[in-house]
Amino acid sequence: MAVWQRIAELFRRSKLDRELDDEVSFHLSMMEAEFRAKGMNEQDARAAARREFGGVVHAKEAYREERGAPQLENLARDARYALRGLRRNPGFAIAAVLSLGLGIGANTAVFSLFHTIMLRSLPVAHPEQLVMLYRTGGWGFHGVTSYPLYLELRGHSELFRGVLASGGVRRVRLSLDPTDRMEFVHEELVTGEYFGVLGVAPAMGRVFTAEDNRIPHAHPLAVISYDFWRDRLGGDPQVLGRTLTVDEKPLTIIGVAARGFRGVQVETHADVWVPAMMSRDNVMNVGMNWVFILARPAAGISQGRLQSAVDAILEQYLEAHYGKNPNLAFRRMSMEQRFEVRPAGVGVSLLRDLFGKPLTILMAAVLLVLLAACANAANLLLARGASHRREVAMRFSLGATRARLMGQALTECLLLAAAGCILGIGLAWWGAQQIVRFLPGAATERLDVAPDAAVLAFTLVISVIAVLLFGLAPAWRSTSVAPAAAMRSGSDAGWVAGRQRFRRVLVVAQVAFSVILVVLAGLFARSLAQLHGVDLGFRDRNVVAFSLDFPSSWKLSDRTAAETRMVSQMEAVAGVSSVSYGFPGPFQMGMSSWTVRIPGSPRASVEPVTVAVYTVAPRYLETIGSMPVIGRDLDRTDTANSRKVAVVNQAFVREFLQGEARPLGRILSFDDESTQIVGVVRDIPHQGLREKIEPTVYVPVAQRKGLGGAPTILVRSGLATSALLPAIRREMERLGGQVSMDEPKTLAGAVDESIFQDRILALLGGCFGGLALLLAAIGLYGVMAYATAQRAGEFGVRLALGAQRGDVLWMVLRDALLLVGAGLAVGLPASLAASRYVGSVLFGVKPGDLTSFAGSAAILVAAALAAAFVPARRSAGMDPMRALRHE
């Protein structure tokens, strides 16, 4: 009989049993009739028929085993037996499920984020073949490079089967109809080879070709995503040829991308793809780095060979474009650019570069939590097995095999793990969402961390591993019973001692895991505290920041008028003390780099140097709470027609003016235009608390060059943020629908967001360390409670012979301290190795920080004493005579 037929028959057993009863009755009646025909009376014939047929029950059982699936039936019976046992012991069941659920949930939550950022493959053809040419060195953000360099690489067909460039995903204005109000969508600027190199076919229409990306602004075309077509355009079958207005440019839809494809960027998804040559007039600027480059190497080209080849290409390219530049500083910085050939099958991710190592650390930490949870569950099972020892012995005596009893024990473990898995998935879904809240909002606008098939498979695997880790050893030991000895009272001392030794080993392991996690939590907490102690150079409280977004067709005069009007409107709001704006504001990411000569400077009088430049409006420094330490702030008298002035930071004075006490009046030369220093301001770590503060110059917005990008409006107010936001939105409406803004946030929030990885490590490290510590304390309490119960007679004798209660109390606490000491002896060296691995993510704290290690050891000792105190006190307070009578 086929296996599927056997399984199917399990669901119609009642009918088959009735048919079997009828068939057996028919055979017996026929045999009885035969014997009556031979002259027997009815009673003798019936007896003879039964003797001839054999055991009816045995025959039925043999037939059932033949027709059914005995292994599945045994599993079902074991599951029912286990469920009854768990119902009788709800405390044990709840403790075990919670331990496993927390361990599995923590692992699944972190893995959901880890998988999304680090492992999830792009939905493209053969993603494992894709590589990214990641630029390092030079200026600007790493990873991106210039469009002309992309064209240079594309020409090397001996190295690549195809090369594509992407300008990344950005938020743009879109109108589906000229009469509609503008809304925001996400656009990705791509080259004509984009879809072809990725191997993404259209769901409808066609995708770009190289011909669609040749002449700037000559091909106003668009490919839209399947999700955008379905959700925003209602799945319109006549969508091809329809016009979208994107950033005031009419684009004709020529295709719909394949379902499930959302671009190459992990953190955010594209709604619309547009040819890169539609982007800007200076797209061919060799010094403007703005595109990611992905490629498919030619057949037979190894990564090492490809790395050597692109190194040579880049060296020749840089020499041709920058080798003769008269600006030595600029030439040196330009020639430092390098390419790293990286696998790109998992897409492009800015967050991966920022958060990759911390996420790997968290993944290792939650695995330790799972191990601690499994050790705790194993301890619970061992304690439960001790109470069922005589039951197991009785079942052995009645003929049960060890394999059968182990199967029952493992079935119970499987049920506990299944319940823990279900609980863990729920906790993981909630936990992953909470973790994402700590990530930078702009970088994770559409980050999808909902558990998918891969995450659920991971959860299933770790659940199975958990069953093996916490189930096998207790199942083996619980069935290591000599039936005759187990049935005799007082004969189990050796067996109990062996069981207790194993439970002690589990507690030592739990303590060791806890040591590692608590030490790491202490290091991360101290690192975060060091970051919070960094001098910001301004007062970040009570300041709200938001950026304005103007139509691309607006001229500089239009933008300036809107900026000035917004400042005036906000200054009129009750409770607002100061308003200004800059390009950009503090901790808003981005800056401009200018070259400058400084007459009389030892370093910059002849050869120009590069400095960070922020273009700011009047009262900028006052608004952010960073008044100049020398001189004055930029004000409304610094107009375009006045003498050019600037404020510099203290790092500028130290590096280029030798710490001059009164640098006011010194002249800076930007492109041979003289600018006078009128003030010195404190150092502000604009690019992050971890970054070195660069020499910085603040210039008036009235003297800016070009459009300057999106201004960051800064509002200082005594109002609560919730009370200020309605006023901001009301004033935005007064500017008109053409001007929009991003979501306002406080400067304090921007500072916190800039150290998101440190905050996550400190928070989750503390949670995981606390959880492991709690599990270790529970395990230690269980071991000590069981040990003291077994030694009740011994303690009774000691107390009866005159021992002090304090002596008994110390004996129990000493045993607990010995277990913790053994755990510390194992865990502290492992913690030192782990701290060295995480050293690169720490700030202001050494990996072997004595305070963190000593504090962690003290916390564990205190937790051990607290866990052991209750059983110790119970033992010290027992009645000696009652203990002796019980013994």
Helices and strands as residue ranges (DSSP letters): H 3-9, G 10-12, H 13-37, H 42-53, H 56-67, H 70-88, H 90-114, I 115-119, G 127-129, E 131-136, E 145-146, H 147-154, E 160-175, E 183-190, H 194-198, E 202-205, G 210-213, E 221-224, H 226-231, E 243-246, E 249-257, E 272-275, G 276-278, E 289-297, H 303-322, H 328-335, E 338-343, H 350-387, H 389-397, H 402-436, G 442-444, H 453-478, H 483-487, H 493-532, E 543-549, H 556-571, E 576-583, E 592-596, E 609-616, H 620-624, E 630-631, E 645-649, H 650-656, E 667-670, E 673-681, E 696-700, G 701-703, E 712-717, H 721-735, E 740-741, E 745-746, H 747-754, H 756-790, H 792-800, H 805-837, G 838-841, H 850-876, H 880-886
